[in-house]
């Protein structure tokens, strides 16, 4: 299992647009690792295919900068509904035969139910939103749930709730924000957890302590 962090920045990135703080000034001068795009990662399982975690708006540029061929991405995992993690899904949702798209295999989109509902309303017209779940041929949608383990490319993946969008954090009722615990066939474990509050939910802490 190989993990590449394409971005580790917050929603405004570093350097932030027109910001004159010391951190942003330094990033503009030194560049390299000091420049941080929206959070996003790629996992290579060893099977020759990639799993992409989150799709920020600049995801295509981030993949290109890291020499990752996007046609090798067979699965996309979404953590939550915020635009800096999901706006790049427009590249997937807007694909169509009418636009002369050609794909050899569908992309598997694994996403929390609340995130799918919110994102589809933002990226699709009402007419398309009512149709895309059953008729879109470019992706298969899999709803992921807190604590329910599933397998992708021989990797065992368990979503766990972070509490980032809880009512206490200003979220809406039913909002989900998930981290992913990823385990390979050799028993190596990675926890992809971001945007979490200081105090994680007790259920999540208990799960992590048992890893």
PyMOL commands that set and color helices and strands:
alter all, ss='L'
color gray80, all
select helices_A, chain A and resi 22-30+32-34+59-65+70-72+83-93+97-99+113-123+126-135+167-169+202-209
alter helices_A, ss='H'
color red, helices_A
select strands_A, chain A and resi 2-7+40-44+50-53+73-77+107-112+139-144+149-152+155-161+178-183+189-192
alter strands_A, ss='S'
color yellow, strands_A
deselect
rebuild
show_as cartoon
